[in-house]
Amino acid sequence: MATARPLQQAPNRIELSIGGMTCASCASRIEKKLNRMDGVTATVNYATEKASVAYDGGITPDDLVATVEKTGYTAVLPPPPAAADARAESEPADGLRALRTRLFTAIALSVPVIVLAMVPAWQFTYWQWLSLTLAAPVVVYGGLPFHKAAWTNLRHGAATMDTLVSLGTLAAFGWSLWALFFGTAGTPGMTHPFTFDIARTDGSGAIYLEAAAGVTAFLLAGRYFEARSKRRAGAALRALLELGAKDVTVLRDGAEQRIPVADLAVDDRFVVRPGEKIATDGVVEDGASAVDAGMLTGESVPVEVGPGDTVAGATVNVGGRLVVRAARIGADTQLAQMATLVEQAQTGKAAAQRLADRISGVFVPIVIGLAVATLGWWVGTGSGWTAAFTAAVAVLIIACPCALGLATPTALLVGTGRGAQLGILIKGPEVLESTRTVDTIVLDKTGTVTTGRMTLIDATPAAGQDRAELLRLAAAVEAASEHPIAQAIVRAGAGKSPLPPVSGFANLEGLGVTGAVDGHTVLVGRPQLLRERGYAVPAEVEQAVITAQQAGRTAVVAGWGDTARGVLAVADAVKPTSREAVAGLRRLGLTPILLTGDNETVARAVAAGVGIDDVIAEVLPAGKVDVVKRLQAEGKVVAAAGDGVNDAAMLAQADLGLAMGTGTDVAIEASDLTLVRGDLLAAVDAIRLSRRTLRIIKSNLFWAFAYNVAALPLAAAGLLNPMIAGAAMAFSSVFVVGNSLRLRRFTGTTARHSPPATR
């Protein structure tokens, strides 16, 4: 038994790796056993082979492992990160290799058996004994995983889909042995045709070696392709985990030193050269470059960074040399948190899957009873043991609802993995249900629809003045101020040419700033500041101030020589993709509402710019929750998007919360969907992907249910040969997994339409 170790997850929550599961019924059994423990809430996922368990202080991880082992399966506690990486690489490959060997052996031996049975002209004198020699290893060695699982479950008083497979193949093989050694089937020169109908005979001359071998080979093929497809489905998460850098160059005592990333500590300064991955989340201290964050955000255009800008681990430096100070390491990094969120989503269960699990839990006993009833009915009607046995075995084989157990987990694996590649984190499968019914979306303004940073929108010079000179002198004076409006003007002015030096700088609290530049005493601030100082304000400047204020912008007037020289209009700029995103949300059937604490004029201006009709302005943070509650009381299903601490309660209250990944950790924690890049257009992709995943799940479940409902009566009526039934059952599982893999082709609008990002 594994020993306890410090948990990396939240206290009293752990994820166990489960071994020995072969179908959805296995997962259902383990889940029931764990949930019967006092203070334990568990979810077991067959596709990911993981159990997510929450438990109280009276339970230890060892108790959980012991319970799983008593149920007949294995459980392993989370290994240290290094060991986890190694095991993730080796286990799937080893498991697939062993299964592939078993499958190829079964195919090589069963093909001659099937051919001999299907072509009477090739049935030579002792063909039946050759068939027995070839079929025995297939049933015993090839079918060993089914038999072992059935025996384990039998010892624990349970039955699973493996029970059906084992019973069916062993019954067919056992009947054949009896017919060969004690009946007339072993007679030299015996032949019998291969037919799909029920023939009334006493059964002593009939053998079913082709059914036993063929069913085993088909089911092994289905399990192999299922395992390979599941591995492909989880490839996005593994790729995400492998994105990070392995080594990093740190600066210690003034010298560069190469160390493993695992040895990096918070506040360490490290160097990132062009072409290298950034080792961990941090803040740029020196250098300027462009960073390609596409693998985390889905953004195709590199982002310019410089001193003071934050960078994320696993992104690639594509420009100059950077010196970065580590801010978060290990499990705290953005990459690690993304991987955790994706894995949690894949481990959870949607409402539809819970229904499927309940059905699977009672399905096997019902099928065994139906097989016995079929056997009895055919014998009782005088059809003979052969007819009865054929129909009963077909019922056992066709009934295996493996597709039912795979319908939801595989779609979730692929959907959440594809979302992570596009910078969309889906926190749990229940989120998929929410996206289907949402009809209203409440959008926070600052940081969601807008950039959340003041930007110079326009510079209007007075008559006879030069716009570039106006901007240059104003930016030079504002450079000494830390005010957000001042910094917006500086960013706009600094890009044109080097700013001239300033002397005699003074900050006029609440009004503006002043300083001497190029022999001018320059005054920059509110319009009333210049009036109070006796500056002449031309009519065109007055009009520019009025126009800016009507548009919801802050008007800053710059003047020198006792005259106002122009107006600088500053505002929280709308994100370039917000208008397209709002249009996309409307196409999805959602009514957008802009919600902000800003004044009505600013809110209306922003709403008009992006195409939103409904505006709720001047709302305090607590009021945002009340707005969502009011909309819900009106019968609306509400989604909410925000990025700040003040949005967290609103996101939690909404039926579907979307957090901008550029926002606060509190907002992200409270949300259902996280848009890593912080682009509202990603919200459109998130809802589209969630709805597409839900549709795939529903189509999978329909196929699985319809298959079993339609096939069982045919098998009971004796219209299906057991080997054909096995092939059909295996195909249904492969079909469901293949249908889920279609989600890998989902393309996001963000990838096609995003403009260059700026800082």
Secondary structure in CASP SS format (residue, H / E / C, confidence):
PFRMAT SS
TARGET T0000
AUTHOR 0000-0000-0000
METHOD secondary structure of the structure
MODEL  1
M C 1.00
A C 1.00
T C 1.00
A C 1.00
R C 1.00
P C 1.00
L C 1.00
Q C 1.00
Q C 1.00
A C 1.00
P C 1.00
N C 1.00
R E 1.00
I E 1.00
E E 1.00
L E 1.00
S E 1.00
I E 1.00
G E 1.00
G C 1.00
M C 1.00
T C 1.00
C C 1.00
A H 1.00
S H 1.00
C H 1.00
A H 1.00
S H 1.00
R H 1.00
I H 1.00
E H 1.00
K H 1.00
K H 1.00
L H 1.00
N H 1.00
R C 1.00
M C 1.00
D C 1.00
G C 1.00
V E 1.00
T E 1.00
A E 1.00
T E 1.00
V E 1.00
N E 1.00
Y C 1.00
A C 1.00
T C 1.00
E C 1.00
K E 1.00
A E 1.00
S E 1.00
V E 1.00
A E 1.00
Y E 1.00
D C 1.00
G C 1.00
G C 1.00
I C 1.00
T C 1.00
P H 1.00
D H 1.00
D H 1.00
L H 1.00
V H 1.00
A H 1.00
T H 1.00
V H 1.00
E H 1.00
K H 1.00
T C 1.00
G C 1.00
Y C 1.00
T E 1.00
A E 1.00
V E 1.00
L C 1.00
P C 1.00
P C 1.00
P C 1.00
P H 1.00
A H 1.00
A H 1.00
A H 1.00
D H 1.00
A H 1.00
R H 1.00
A H 1.00
E H 1.00
S H 1.00
E H 1.00
P H 1.00
A H 1.00
D H 1.00
G H 1.00
L H 1.00
R H 1.00
A H 1.00
L H 1.00
R H 1.00
T H 1.00
R H 1.00
L H 1.00
F H 1.00
T H 1.00
A H 1.00
I H 1.00
A H 1.00
L H 1.00
S H 1.00
V H 1.00
P H 1.00
V H 1.00
I H 1.00
V H 1.00
L H 1.00
A H 1.00
M H 1.00
V C 1.00
P H 1.00
A H 1.00
W H 1.00
Q C 1.00
F C 1.00
T C 1.00
Y C 1.00
W H 1.00
Q H 1.00
W H 1.00
L H 1.00
S H 1.00
L H 1.00
T H 1.00
L H 1.00
A H 1.00
A H 1.00
P H 1.00
V H 1.00
V H 1.00
V H 1.00
Y H 1.00
G H 1.00
G C 1.00
L H 1.00
P H 1.00
F H 1.00
H H 1.00
K H 1.00
A H 1.00
A H 1.00
W H 1.00
T H 1.00
N H 1.00
L H 1.00
R H 1.00
H C 1.00
G C 1.00
A C 1.00
A C 1.00
T C 1.00
M H 1.00
D H 1.00
T H 1.00
L H 1.00
V H 1.00
S H 1.00
L H 1.00
G H 1.00
T H 1.00
L H 1.00
A H 1.00
A H 1.00
F H 1.00
G H 1.00
W H 1.00
S H 1.00
L H 1.00
W H 1.00
A H 1.00
L H 1.00
F H 1.00
F C 1.00
G C 1.00
T C 1.00
A C 1.00
G C 1.00
T C 1.00
P C 1.00
G C 1.00
M C 1.00
T C 1.00
H C 1.00
P C 1.00
F C 1.00
T C 1.00
F C 1.00
D C 1.00
I C 1.00
A C 1.00
R C 1.00
T C 1.00
D C 1.00
G C 1.00
S C 1.00
G C 1.00
A C 1.00
I C 1.00
Y C 1.00
L H 1.00
E H 1.00
A H 1.00
A H 1.00
A H 1.00
G H 1.00
V H 1.00
T H 1.00
A H 1.00
F H 1.00
L H 1.00
L H 1.00
A H 1.00
G H 1.00
R H 1.00
Y H 1.00
F H 1.00
E H 1.00
A H 1.00
R H 1.00
S H 1.00
K H 1.00
R H 1.00
R H 1.00
A H 1.00
G C 1.00
A H 1.00
A H 1.00
L H 1.00
R H 1.00
A H 1.00
L H 1.00
L H 1.00
E C 1.00
L C 1.00
G C 1.00
A C 1.00
K C 1.00
D E 1.00
V E 1.00
T E 1.00
V E 1.00
L E 1.00
R E 1.00
D C 1.00
G C 1.00
A E 1.00
E E 1.00
Q E 1.00
R E 1.00
I E 1.00
P E 1.00
V H 1.00
A H 1.00
D H 1.00
L C 1.00
A C 1.00
V C 1.00
D C 1.00
D C 1.00
R E 1.00
F E 1.00
V E 1.00
V E 1.00
R C 1.00
P C 1.00
G C 1.00
E C 1.00
K E 1.00
I C 1.00
A C 1.00
T C 1.00
D E 1.00
G E 1.00
V E 1.00
V E 1.00
E E 1.00
D E 1.00
G C 1.00
A C 1.00
S E 1.00
A E 1.00
V E 1.00
D E 1.00
A C 1.00
G H 1.00
M H 1.00
L H 1.00
T H 1.00
G C 1.00
E C 1.00
S C 1.00
V C 1.00
P C 1.00
V E 1.00
E E 1.00
V E 1.00
G C 1.00
P C 1.00
G C 1.00
D C 1.00
T E 1.00
V E 1.00
A C 1.00
G C 1.00
A C 1.00
T C 1.00
V E 1.00
N E 1.00
V C 1.00
G C 1.00
G C 1.00
R C 1.00
L E 1.00
V E 1.00
V E 1.00
R E 1.00
A E 1.00
A E 1.00
R E 1.00
I C 1.00
G H 1.00
A H 1.00
D H 1.00
T C 1.00
Q H 1.00
L H 1.00
A H 1.00
Q H 1.00
M H 1.00
A H 1.00
T H 1.00
L H 1.00
V H 1.00
E H 1.00
Q H 1.00
A H 1.00
Q H 1.00
T H 1.00
G C 1.00
K C 1.00
A C 1.00
A H 1.00
A H 1.00
Q H 1.00
R H 1.00
L H 1.00
A H 1.00
D H 1.00
R H 1.00
I H 1.00
S H 1.00
G H 1.00
V H 1.00
F H 1.00
V H 1.00
P H 1.00
I H 1.00
V H 1.00
I H 1.00
G H 1.00
L H 1.00
A H 1.00
V H 1.00
A H 1.00
T H 1.00
L H 1.00
G H 1.00
W H 1.00
W H 1.00
V H 1.00
G H 1.00
T C 1.00
G C 1.00
S C 1.00
G C 1.00
W H 1.00
T H 1.00
A H 1.00
A H 1.00
F H 1.00
T H 1.00
A H 1.00
A H 1.00
V H 1.00
A H 1.00
V H 1.00
L H 1.00
I H 1.00
I H 1.00
A C 1.00
C C 1.00
P C 1.00
C H 1.00
A H 1.00
L H 1.00
G H 1.00
L H 1.00
A H 1.00
T H 1.00
P H 1.00
T H 1.00
A H 1.00
L H 1.00
L H 1.00
V H 1.00
G H 1.00
T H 1.00
G H 1.00
R H 1.00
G H 1.00
A H 1.00
Q H 1.00
L C 1.00
G C 1.00
I E 1.00
L E 1.00
I E 1.00
K C 1.00
G C 1.00
P C 1.00
E H 1.00
V H 1.00
L H 1.00
E H 1.00
S H 1.00
T H 1.00
R H 1.00
T H 1.00
V C 1.00
D C 1.00
T E 1.00
I E 1.00
V E 1.00
L E 1.00
D E 1.00
K H 1.00
T H 1.00
G H 1.00
T H 1.00
V H 1.00
T E 1.00
T E 1.00
G E 1.00
R E 1.00
M E 1.00
T E 1.00
L E 1.00
I E 1.00
D E 1.00
A E 1.00
T E 1.00
P E 1.00
A C 1.00
A C 1.00
G C 1.00
Q C 1.00
D C 1.00
R H 1.00
A H 1.00
E H 1.00
L H 1.00
L H 1.00
R H 1.00
L H 1.00
A H 1.00
A H 1.00
A H 1.00
V H 1.00
E H 1.00
A C 1.00
A C 1.00
S C 1.00
E C 1.00
H C 1.00
P H 1.00
I H 1.00
A H 1.00
Q H 1.00
A H 1.00
I H 1.00
V H 1.00
R H 1.00
A H 1.00
G H 1.00
A H 1.00
G C 1.00
K C 1.00
S C 1.00
P C 1.00
L C 1.00
P C 1.00
P C 1.00
V C 1.00
S E 1.00
G E 1.00
F E 1.00
A E 1.00
N E 1.00
L E 1.00
E C 1.00
G C 1.00
L C 1.00
G E 1.00
V E 1.00
T E 1.00
G E 1.00
A E 1.00
V E 1.00
D C 1.00
G C 1.00
H E 1.00
T E 1.00
V E 1.00
L E 1.00
V E 1.00
G E 1.00
R C 1.00
P H 1.00
Q H 1.00
L H 1.00
L H 1.00
R H 1.00
E H 1.00
R C 1.00
G C 1.00
Y C 1.00
A E 1.00
V C 1.00
P C 1.00
A H 1.00
E H 1.00
V H 1.00
E H 1.00
Q H 1.00
A H 1.00
V H 1.00
I H 1.00
T H 1.00
A H 1.00
Q H 1.00
Q H 1.00
A C 1.00
G C 1.00
R C 1.00
T E 1.00
A E 1.00
V E 1.00
V E 1.00
A E 1.00
G E 1.00
W E 1.00
G C 1.00
D C 1.00
T E 1.00
A E 1.00
R E 1.00
G E 1.00
V E 1.00
L E 1.00
A E 1.00
V E 1.00
A E 1.00
D E 1.00
A E 1.00
V E 1.00
K C 1.00
P C 1.00
T C 1.00
S H 1.00
R H 1.00
E H 1.00
A H 1.00
V H 1.00
A H 1.00
G H 1.00
L H 1.00
R H 1.00
R H 1.00
L C 1.00
G C 1.00
L C 1.00
T E 1.00
P E 1.00
I E 1.00
L E 1.00
L E 1.00
T C 1.00
G C 1.00
D C 1.00
N C 1.00
E H 1.00
T H 1.00
V H 1.00
A H 1.00
R H 1.00
A H 1.00
V H 1.00
A H 1.00
A H 1.00
G H 1.00
V H 1.00
G C 1.00
I C 1.00
D C 1.00
D E 1.00
V E 1.00
I E 1.00
A C 1.00
E C 1.00
V C 1.00
L C 1.00
P H 1.00
A H 1.00
G H 1.00
K H 1.00
V H 1.00
D H 1.00
V H 1.00
V H 1.00
K H 1.00
R H 1.00
L H 1.00
Q H 1.00
A H 1.00
E C 1.00
G C 1.00
K C 1.00
V C 1.00
V E 1.00
A E 1.00
A E 1.00
A E 1.00
G E 1.00
D C 1.00
G C 1.00
V H 1.00
N H 1.00
D H 1.00
A H 1.00
A H 1.00
M H 1.00
L H 1.00
A H 1.00
Q H 1.00
A C 1.00
D C 1.00
L E 1.00
G E 1.00
L E 1.00
A E 1.00
M E 1.00
G C 1.00
T C 1.00
G C 1.00
T C 1.00
D H 1.00
V H 1.00
A H 1.00
I H 1.00
E H 1.00
A H 1.00
S C 1.00
D C 1.00
L E 1.00
T E 1.00
L E 1.00
V C 1.00
R C 1.00
G C 1.00
D C 1.00
L C 1.00
L H 1.00
A H 1.00
A H 1.00
V H 1.00
D H 1.00
A H 1.00
I H 1.00
R H 1.00
L H 1.00
S H 1.00
R H 1.00
R H 1.00
T H 1.00
L H 1.00
R H 1.00
I H 1.00
I H 1.00
K H 1.00
S H 1.00
N H 1.00
L H 1.00
F H 1.00
W H 1.00
A H 1.00
F H 1.00
A H 1.00
Y H 1.00
N H 1.00
V H 1.00
A H 1.00
A H 1.00
L H 1.00
P H 1.00
L H 1.00
A H 1.00
A H 1.00
A C 1.00
G C 1.00
L C 1.00
L C 1.00
N C 1.00
P H 1.00
M H 1.00
I H 1.00
A H 1.00
G H 1.00
A H 1.00
A H 1.00
M H 1.00
A H 1.00
F H 1.00
S H 1.00
S H 1.00
V H 1.00
F H 1.00
V H 1.00
V H 1.00
G H 1.00
N H 1.00
S H 1.00
L H 1.00
R H 1.00
L H 1.00
R H 1.00
R H 1.00
F C 1.00
T C 1.00
G C 1.00
T H 1.00
T H 1.00
A H 1.00
R H 1.00
H H 1.00
S C 1.00
P C 1.00
P C 1.00
A C 1.00
T C 1.00
R C 1.00
END
